Amino acid sequence: MDGQPEIIDEAMGYALKGWELAQGWLLSPAAWSQFALLVAAFLLAVLISRRLSPALTRLLTPSAGQEHIIASARRFVLTFVPLLMPLLAYGLTGIGESVTRSIFGSGEVIAFGKRLFLFLAARLFVRDILTDPFLRILGRFILMPAAFLYLFGLLGVANAKLAEISVNLGNISFSALALIRGAVSGALLFWLGRWSHSQSEDYIKRQDELRPATRELAMKASQIVIFGVAFLLLMSIMGIDLTAIAVLGGALGVGIGLGLQQIAANFVSGIILLLEGQTTVGDYVVLDNGEEGTIFKMTARAAILETIDGRWIVVPNEDFITSRVVNYSDAGTRHRYEAAFSVSYETDINLIPEMIEAAVRKLPFILQAPEGPECELKGFADSGIDFTVEYWVEGIEDLTRKYRSDVLFAIWNVLKENDIEIPYPQRVVHHKGLNPVT
């Protein structure tokens, strides 16, 4: 028909060729024998898979509770057991194809059947095996269309058409096929990189014999290596000359030197912190500006502190290097704290130290070594006499005021039991002036 688009004419041409091919298959004795071989291969594959699948399932299923690498590999292979039947049929039809070609000199029918079994395997793979949402999208919109075109022998034609389409990006020209191949390869490589990083991170975290700082450094190093290799592989697949990366690296170095000084400083500081191990995840630190909290996470650029009240503070790594940081977790397991109180001026202060020390010593969390509670006179204030009691506890818990409340309760109770007054602010006002009229 005149005036139709070229793609319509080509599609109709392929349809006519397919119809003529189907008619030839229906009228050819060689085609009938190939159909028979296809049916036989299918039935034999069904029979073998029914007998083999239960045995493979029992062999590949690990015992309950096993989590080592071999058990994980067995579970991974076990997910592919549903593909056994179509892949067996594909292999058997491949043998049948070689036989028919040697006898009849042709094997188009059985070759089509072989591609059909491969298409069914791809469909089962996408429908039943792929569980990751991203991989399932790739399977539905990339793998299945490609398998469908391969089924009818049109994959090569589609590749040729896409290769003829040119896409220009500035002075660089790509074919549509190269862009699609690069996009799919890049998506798969970086998904695989993310999965590999997650697996390696979980493995490193389980190595309890390593210091926390060493584990963090190993996880960062594995992340850099995995995604660096993925990037280089993608450049090679895209056909981009890797020597261009040297130019990019030089430009990046200039950018770091001129505009990314703080980022570079924080990155290097993070590596130093991980290597030294003086400050790592889980440490309770107090910064020079008074902020304090537990290091929840350390990234390449900053550390995240979780404060007592649940807030997260992002602290650049450079601050841990260039300023003073008190690390309570790295100082030892025992720490000393103090609680302040006052008594009135009418009190016999000679009785206070022994009384308070005895009351605080009875608390179960108070340590007696390196020294027990010690009550000291601090000064004479406007409204009362100031004392403090110093005490030792295990760990850094009292930074969160966990024990101080109990200490103050003990002080209050013992003072009340001995009728000792805790003063409150008082002022005496002297009025000078005329004598009042009587």
C-alpha distance (Angstrom), angle and dihedral (degrees) to the residues before:
residue distance angle dihedral
M1 . . .
D2 3.79 . .
G3 3.77 122.3 .
Q4 3.82 96.0 26.7
P5 3.81 120.6 132.6
E6 3.78 115.7 -95.7
I7 3.79 93.1 -116.7
I8 3.84 90.5 57.4
D9 3.79 90.9 52.0
E10 3.80 91.0 49.5
A11 3.81 92.2 48.4
M12 3.80 91.4 50.5
G13 3.78 89.4 48.2
Y14 3.79 91.6 53.7
A15 3.81 89.9 46.8
L16 3.81 92.0 53.0
K17 3.80 91.0 48.2
G18 3.79 89.6 50.6
W19 3.82 91.5 50.4
E20 3.80 91.9 49.4
L21 3.81 89.9 48.1
A22 3.80 91.5 50.5
Q23 3.82 90.7 50.1
G24 3.80 89.8 50.8
W25 3.80 91.3 51.2
L26 3.80 92.0 50.7
L27 3.80 92.9 52.1
S28 3.82 98.9 40.3
P29 3.86 121.6 92.8
A30 3.81 88.1 -154.9
A31 3.80 89.0 56.8
W32 3.81 90.6 50.9
S33 3.78 90.8 54.7
Q34 3.78 89.5 49.8
F35 3.79 90.4 51.4
A36 3.79 88.1 52.1
L37 3.79 90.9 50.5
L38 3.81 89.8 50.0
V39 3.80 91.9 52.9
A40 3.79 91.1 45.9
A41 3.79 92.1 49.0
F42 3.80 90.6 49.0
L43 3.81 94.1 49.5
L44 3.79 92.4 45.1
A45 3.82 90.8 49.6
V46 3.82 90.4 50.5
L47 3.81 91.3 49.4
I48 3.81 94.1 47.9
S49 3.80 94.3 44.5
R50 3.82 92.3 50.3
R51 3.79 90.4 55.1
L52 3.78 97.2 37.2
S53 3.82 101.2 42.5
P54 3.84 97.3 67.8
A55 3.81 91.3 47.5
L56 3.81 91.9 49.0
T57 3.80 90.7 47.1
R58 3.81 91.8 53.1
L59 3.80 91.4 45.1
L60 3.80 95.8 48.7
T61 3.82 98.9 40.2
P62 3.83 107.8 97.7
S63 3.77 123.1 -145.0
A64 3.79 117.9 -88.5
G65 3.76 113.7 -84.1
Q66 3.82 97.1 21.2
E67 3.80 110.9 134.4
H68 3.82 104.1 162.2
I69 3.80 123.4 120.4
I70 3.82 95.3 -95.9
A71 3.81 91.3 53.0
S72 3.80 90.1 49.7
A73 3.82 90.5 49.9
R74 3.81 90.9 50.3
R75 3.81 91.4 51.1
F76 3.81 89.5 49.4
V77 3.83 93.1 52.2
L78 3.80 90.1 44.5
T79 3.81 90.8 64.3
F80 3.84 89.8 64.6
V81 3.82 95.8 57.0
P82 3.87 92.0 97.8
L83 3.83 87.7 64.8
L84 3.79 91.9 61.3
M85 3.82 96.9 93.6
P86 3.83 100.2 49.4
L87 3.81 91.9 41.1
L88 3.82 91.1 50.2
A89 3.79 89.3 49.2
Y90 3.81 89.2 49.1
G91 3.80 91.3 52.4
L92 3.82 94.2 45.8
T93 3.80 92.5 48.7
G94 3.79 88.5 50.2
I95 3.81 88.3 58.0
G96 3.78 89.9 46.0
E97 3.79 91.0 50.5
S98 3.79 92.3 55.7
V99 3.83 89.5 49.6
T100 3.82 95.2 49.8
R101 3.78 93.0 45.9
S102 3.79 90.7 52.1
I103 3.84 92.1 48.8
F104 3.81 104.7 33.7
G105 3.79 100.6 18.9
S106 3.81 91.4 -124.9
G107 3.79 137.5 72.1
E108 3.78 108.2 169.6
V109 3.79 94.7 131.5
I110 3.78 96.2 50.2
A111 3.82 90.0 41.9
F112 3.82 88.4 56.0
G113 3.81 89.2 49.4
K114 3.79 90.5 50.4
R115 3.80 90.1 53.4
L116 3.81 89.2 46.9
F117 3.80 91.6 56.7
L118 3.79 89.7 49.2
F119 3.82 89.1 51.2
L120 3.82 89.9 51.9
A121 3.81 90.0 50.0
A122 3.82 89.8 52.0
R123 3.81 90.5 49.5
L124 3.82 92.2 50.7
F125 3.79 89.9 46.6
V126 3.80 93.0 54.6
R127 3.80 96.2 39.7
D128 3.81 103.3 41.4
I129 3.80 109.5 17.0
L130 3.78 108.0 38.3
T131 3.79 108.7 80.0
D132 3.79 101.7 160.8
P133 3.84 108.4 96.6
F134 3.80 93.2 -138.5
L135 3.82 94.2 50.2
R136 3.80 90.7 45.5
I137 3.81 90.1 55.7
L138 3.82 90.2 50.9
G139 3.78 89.6 48.0
R140 3.78 94.4 51.0
F141 3.80 98.9 43.4
I142 3.82 102.2 29.8
L143 3.80 111.9 21.3
M144 3.81 98.6 39.9
P145 3.84 96.1 48.3
A146 3.82 89.6 46.9
A147 3.83 90.8 48.9
F148 3.81 90.4 48.4
L149 3.80 92.0 52.2
Y150 3.82 90.3 46.3
L151 3.81 89.6 51.5
F152 3.82 91.1 61.9
G153 3.80 95.0 36.0
L154 3.80 93.4 -109.8
L155 3.79 99.1 116.6
G156 3.78 93.4 92.7
V157 3.81 91.0 48.2
A158 3.80 91.6 50.4
N159 3.81 90.7 49.2
A160 3.77 91.2 51.1
K161 3.82 92.2 49.9
L162 3.79 92.3 48.9
A163 3.79 90.9 47.1
E164 3.81 89.4 56.1
I165 3.82 92.3 55.4
S166 3.80 109.4 89.0
V167 3.80 124.1 -154.5
N168 3.81 116.6 -164.3
L169 3.81 121.5 -153.4
G170 3.77 105.1 -178.7
N171 3.78 107.7 -63.3
I172 3.81 92.4 -15.2
S173 3.79 120.5 88.7
F174 3.81 124.2 -160.1
S175 3.76 131.8 178.7
A176 3.79 117.8 -123.1
L177 3.80 88.4 -117.9
A178 3.83 91.5 55.9
L179 3.80 91.6 48.9
I180 3.82 92.5 49.6
R181 3.80 91.3 45.8
G182 3.81 90.4 48.2
A183 3.80 93.6 47.5
V184 3.80 93.4 49.1
S185 3.81 93.2 43.0
G186 3.81 91.8 47.2
A187 3.79 92.4 49.2
L188 3.81 91.9 49.3
L189 3.80 94.4 44.1
F190 3.79 95.2 50.1
W191 3.80 92.3 43.0
L192 3.79 87.7 51.8
G193 3.81 89.1 46.8
R194 3.80 91.5 51.8
W195 3.81 91.2 47.9
S196 3.82 92.2 46.6
H197 3.80 91.0 49.0
S198 3.80 91.0 50.2
Q199 3.82 91.6 50.3
S200 3.80 93.9 46.0
E201 3.81 91.1 46.3
D202 3.81 91.7 52.8
Y203 3.81 90.2 47.7
I204 3.82 93.5 49.8
K205 3.81 92.2 47.3
R206 3.81 89.4 56.7
Q207 3.82 91.9 58.0
D208 3.79 97.5 96.8
E209 3.80 93.0 174.5
L210 3.81 90.4 69.1
R211 3.80 121.3 83.8
P212 3.82 114.9 -109.0
A213 3.80 90.0 -114.6
T214 3.81 91.1 52.1
R215 3.79 90.9 49.8
E216 3.79 91.4 50.9
L217 3.81 91.2 49.1
A218 3.80 91.9 48.4
M219 3.81 91.3 50.6
K220 3.82 92.3 50.1
A221 3.80 91.6 46.9
S222 3.81 92.7 49.6
Q223 3.80 90.6 49.2
I224 3.83 91.8 52.5
V225 3.81 92.9 46.5
I226 3.82 95.5 46.2
F227 3.79 96.8 48.6
G228 3.82 92.0 38.9
V229 3.81 90.6 56.4
A230 3.82 90.5 45.4
F231 3.80 90.5 53.1
L232 3.81 93.3 48.9
L233 3.82 91.6 48.2
L234 3.80 90.6 50.4
M235 3.81 91.1 51.5
S236 3.79 89.7 50.9
I237 3.82 92.6 48.3
M238 3.80 90.9 49.2
G239 3.80 89.8 51.8
I240 3.80 93.6 -120.6
D241 3.79 114.4 153.5
L242 3.79 107.3 -110.5
T243 3.81 90.4 -146.0
A244 3.79 85.9 75.9
I245 3.80 87.3 68.3
A246 3.81 88.8 66.3
V247 3.80 89.4 59.5
L248 3.80 89.8 46.5
G249 3.80 90.1 49.5
G250 3.81 91.3 51.9
A251 3.80 91.6 50.0
L252 3.79 90.2 47.1
G253 3.79 90.2 51.3
V254 3.79 90.8 53.0
G255 3.80 90.0 48.2
I256 3.78 91.6 51.5
G257 3.78 91.2 48.2
L258 3.80 93.9 50.1
G259 3.77 110.3 27.9
L260 3.78 109.4 9.8
Q261 3.77 100.5 54.2
Q262 3.80 95.4 126.1
I263 3.80 93.2 46.7
A264 3.80 90.9 49.5
A265 3.80 91.1 46.7
N266 3.80 91.8 50.7
F267 3.81 91.5 46.6
V268 3.82 93.0 51.4
S269 3.82 90.3 43.6
G270 3.81 89.7 53.5
I271 3.82 91.0 53.5
I272 3.82 90.6 48.7
L273 3.80 91.3 50.5
L274 3.79 91.7 50.5
L275 3.81 92.6 47.2
E276 3.80 95.0 47.6
G277 3.78 95.1 42.2
Q278 3.81 92.1 -153.0
T279 3.80 91.5 124.1
T280 3.78 120.6 28.3
V281 3.80 144.3 144.2
G282 3.81 112.8 -51.5
D283 3.83 96.5 27.1
Y284 3.79 120.0 129.4
V285 3.82 107.9 -135.2
V286 3.78 137.6 177.8
L287 3.79 115.0 -151.0
D288 3.78 126.3 -143.0
N289 3.82 90.9 -104.8
G290 3.82 92.2 56.5
E291 3.79 98.5 -101.5
E292 3.80 113.5 134.3
G293 3.76 139.7 179.3
T294 3.79 147.0 115.8
I295 3.81 118.4 -64.3
F296 3.80 101.8 -114.9
K297 3.80 99.2 176.1
M298 3.80 139.2 -1.0
T299 3.80 120.0 -149.7
A300 3.79 131.9 -179.8
R301 3.81 90.5 -92.3
A302 3.80 108.5 28.3
A303 3.79 147.7 1.8
I304 3.80 122.3 -118.7
L305 3.80 116.6 -137.2
E306 3.79 121.0 -159.8
T307 3.80 108.9 -151.3
I308 3.79 127.0 -147.9
D309 3.81 91.2 -97.8
G310 3.82 93.6 51.1
R311 3.81 99.6 -100.0
W312 3.79 120.4 139.0
I313 3.80 118.9 -134.5
V314 3.81 120.4 -166.3
V315 3.82 108.4 -144.6
P316 3.84 119.7 -173.8
N317 3.80 112.7 -120.6
E318 3.79 90.0 -124.3
D319 3.82 90.3 67.7
F320 3.80 90.3 64.9
I321 3.82 90.0 55.4
T322 3.81 103.8 39.1
S323 3.81 101.2 36.7
R324 3.79 136.4 49.7
V325 3.80 114.8 -88.1
V326 3.81 125.0 -176.7
N327 3.80 110.1 -146.4
Y328 3.80 108.5 -164.5
S329 3.79 93.8 179.6
D330 3.81 92.6 56.6
A331 3.81 95.2 46.5
G332 3.82 97.6 72.7
T333 3.76 139.4 -80.9
R334 3.82 99.2 -81.7
H335 3.79 124.7 65.7
R336 3.79 136.4 177.8
Y337 3.79 124.9 -132.6
E338 3.77 135.9 172.0
A339 3.80 140.1 -143.5
A340 3.82 123.1 -155.0
F341 3.81 128.2 -145.2
S342 3.83 139.7 158.8
V343 3.80 137.0 -138.7
S344 3.80 130.3 -161.7
Y345 3.80 124.2 -95.5
E346 3.82 90.5 -111.7
T347 3.84 90.0 67.9
D348 3.79 124.6 103.7
I349 3.79 94.6 -122.6
N350 3.81 92.7 -166.5
L351 3.81 88.3 75.5
I352 3.80 96.1 51.0
P353 3.86 103.7 77.8
E354 3.81 97.1 52.4
M355 3.80 92.2 41.6
I356 3.82 95.0 50.9
E357 3.81 95.2 41.5
A358 3.81 91.2 53.1
A359 3.83 92.1 49.6
V360 3.79 94.6 48.1
R361 3.80 93.1 43.9
K362 3.82 90.0 62.3
L363 3.82 92.5 63.7
P364 3.84 109.3 105.0
F365 3.81 97.0 -133.0
I366 3.83 95.7 52.2
L367 3.81 113.5 106.0
Q368 3.79 121.8 -138.8
A369 3.82 93.3 -156.8
P370 2.97 140.3 99.6
E371 3.84 76.4 15.5
G372 3.77 137.1 -28.3
P373 3.80 128.1 -117.1
E374 3.80 114.0 -51.0
C375 3.80 124.4 -162.4
E376 3.81 116.5 -156.5
L377 3.80 135.3 -175.1
K378 3.79 108.8 -119.8
G379 3.79 105.1 179.8
F380 3.78 151.5 -57.3
A381 3.77 110.3 -83.6
D382 3.81 130.7 -170.7
S383 3.79 95.5 -96.1
G384 3.81 104.3 23.6
I385 3.79 149.4 -14.5
D386 3.81 114.4 -74.2
F387 3.81 123.2 -136.2
T388 3.81 134.5 172.4
V389 3.78 129.2 -160.7
E390 3.80 117.1 -150.8
Y391 3.79 120.0 -155.2
W392 3.81 139.8 172.2
V393 3.83 126.4 -129.2
E394 3.78 134.9 178.6
G395 3.83 113.6 -99.9
I396 3.77 129.9 -10.0
E397 3.79 98.5 -66.6
D398 3.79 95.7 119.0
L399 3.79 90.6 66.2
T400 3.78 83.6 76.8
R401 3.87 90.4 50.4
K402 3.79 89.0 -111.0
Y403 3.82 95.7 142.2
R404 3.81 104.1 18.9
S405 3.78 92.2 81.0
D406 3.83 91.0 56.7
V407 3.81 90.6 48.9
L408 3.80 92.3 51.6
F409 3.81 90.8 47.8
A410 3.80 89.5 53.2
I411 3.83 90.6 50.5
W412 3.80 92.1 48.7
N413 3.80 93.5 48.8
V414 3.81 95.7 48.7
L415 3.82 92.4 47.5
K416 3.79 91.4 49.8
E417 3.80 91.6 47.7
N418 3.81 89.6 55.8
D419 3.85 94.6 43.0
I420 3.77 92.9 -115.9
E421 3.77 113.4 156.7
I422 3.79 121.4 -129.4
P423 3.81 103.6 -147.8
Y424 3.75 129.0 -131.2
P425 3.83 125.1 -160.1
Q426 3.81 112.6 -67.7
R427 3.79 132.1 -178.9
V428 3.82 129.9 -166.0
V429 3.81 114.0 -149.8
H430 3.86 119.2 -157.3
H431 3.80 113.9 -162.0
K432 3.79 115.4 -155.1
G433 3.79 120.5 -174.1
L434 3.78 143.7 87.5
N435 3.74 119.5 -11.5
P436 3.78 110.3 -100.1
V437 3.80 116.1 -102.1
T438 3.80 111.4 -104.7
